[in-house]
Amino acid sequence: VCAVLVAYIPMLMDTGGNCGSQSSTLIIRGLALDEIHFGDIFRVVFKEFRIALIVSVILAVVNGIRIYITYTYFYTDTNADPLKLAVTVSLAIISTVIMSKLIGCMLPMAAKKLKLDPAIMAAPLITTIVDTCTTLVFFNISMVIFDIHM
């Protein structure tokens, strides 16, 4: 089961990195054009949260169906339950997208408030934070769903 789960880490990390970078790019642009201010943080976070919910649910459903079909009909030699695998990855996608969009919108705004260049909070820093959190969340979800004890 662990080998099958590990195969999904790159997809989850890339999804988180892409979502976080996209969110931060929009916020940095808004800050640069003086369209967004620190006082708008709750409005911005709520908007990004709503977008993250929509995007994450769509990605989770599509990937969940794909994983279930793939492991039910093509990889029958693995000992991973296809439904548990699909649910695990789908929940991880939802968590990752929401987390990365929120981190991606809050870090540049926090940098601006601290009188730092919001661009320093762009892709590398956000991706590193999101990748670490994604891995932790994914394996915690996996441990619960597959009843893995350390």
C-alpha positions in Angstrom: 0.0 0.0 0.0 2.8 2.5 0.9 4.5 2.1 -2.5 1.2 2.9 -4.2 0.6 5.9 -2.0 4.1 7.3 -2.6 3.4 7.4 -6.3 0.9 10.2 -5.8 3.2 12.5 -3.9 4.5 14.3 -7.0 1.0 15.0 -8.3 -0.1 16.4 -5.0 3.0 18.5 -4.5 2.7 19.9 -8.0 -0.9 20.7 -7.6 -0.2 22.5 -4.4 2.7 24.4 -5.8 0.7 25.5 -8.9 -2.3 26.6 -6.9 -0.2 28.5 -4.4 1.9 30.2 -7.1 -1.2 31.2 -9.1 -2.8 32.7 -6.0 0.3 34.6 -4.9 0.8 35.9 -8.5 -2.7 37.4 -8.4 -2.2 38.9 -5.0 1.2 40.4 -5.8 -0.2 41.9 -9.0 -3.1 43.4 -7.0 -0.7 44.8 -4.4 1.5 46.3 -7.1 -1.4 47.9 -8.9 -2.7 49.2 -5.5 -6.0 47.3 -6.0 -5.5 45.2 -2.8 -4.6 46.5 0.6 -3.9 44.7 3.9 -7.3 45.7 5.2 -8.8 43.5 2.4 -7.2 40.4 3.8 -10.4 38.7 5.0 -12.2 39.5 1.7 -9.3 38.2 -0.3 -8.9 35.0 1.9 -12.6 34.3 1.6 -12.5 34.7 -2.1 -9.5 32.4 -2.5 -11.1 29.9 -0.2 -14.3 29.8 -2.4 -12.2 29.4 -5.5 -10.1 26.7 -3.8 -13.3 24.7 -2.8 -14.5 24.7 -6.4 -11.2 23.8 -8.0 -10.3 21.2 -5.4 -13.7 19.4 -5.5 -13.5 19.2 -9.3 -9.9 17.9 -9.2 -10.8 15.4 -6.4 -13.8 14.0 -8.2 -12.0 13.6 -11.6 -8.9 12.0 -10.0 -10.9 9.9 -7.6 -12.8 8.4 -10.5 -9.6 7.9 -12.5 -7.8 6.2 -9.6 -10.7 3.9 -8.8 -11.1 2.8 -12.4 -7.3 2.4 -12.9 -6.8 0.3 -9.7 -10.0 -1.7 -10.2 -9.5 -2.8 -13.8 -5.8 -2.4 -14.7 -3.7 -2.8 -11.5 -5.5 -5.7 -9.9 -2.2 -7.2 -8.6 -1.8 -4.5 -5.9 -3.1 -5.0 -2.4 -4.4 -1.5 -2.2 -8.2 -1.1 -2.0 -9.1 1.1 -5.0 -11.9 2.9 -3.1 -9.7 3.7 -0.1 -6.9 4.8 -2.5 -9.3 7.1 -4.4 -10.7 8.6 -1.3 -7.3 9.2 0.3 -5.9 11.0 -2.8 -9.1 12.9 -3.3 -9.2 14.2 0.3 -5.5 15.1 0.0 -6.1 17.0 -3.2 -8.9 19.0 -1.5 -6.7 19.7 1.5 -3.7 20.6 -0.6 -5.5 23.0 -2.9 -7.3 24.9 -0.1 -4.1 25.1 2.0 -2.0 26.3 -0.9 -4.5 28.9 -2.1 -4.7 30.3 1.4 -1.0 30.3 2.0 -0.4 31.8 -1.5 -2.7 34.7 -0.8 -1.7 35.4 2.8 2.1 35.4 2.6 2.4 38.2 0.1 0.0 40.3 2.0 1.9 39.7 5.3 5.1 40.6 3.5 3.6 43.9 2.3 2.4 44.6 5.8 5.9 44.0 7.2 7.3 46.4 4.6 9.0 43.6 2.7 8.8 43.0 -1.1 5.8 40.7 -1.6 7.6 39.1 -4.6 10.0 37.4 -2.1 7.0 35.4 -1.0 6.4 34.1 -4.5 6.8 30.6 -5.9 9.9 29.2 -4.1 8.9 30.0 -0.6 5.2 29.1 -1.0 6.1 25.9 -2.9 8.4 24.8 -0.1 5.9 25.5 2.6 3.0 23.9 0.7 5.1 20.8 -0.3 6.0 20.2 3.3 2.4 20.6 4.5 1.0 18.5 1.6 3.3 15.6 2.5 2.3 15.7 6.2 -1.5 16.0 5.4 -1.3 13.2 2.8 0.4 10.7 5.1 -1.9 11.6 8.0 -5.0 11.0 5.8 -3.4 7.8 4.5 -2.7 6.5 8.0 -6.3 7.1 9.1 -8.0 5.6 6.0 -5.7 2.6 5.6 -5.4 2.1 9.4 -1.6 2.3 9.4 0.1 2.5 12.8 3.6 3.8 13.4 
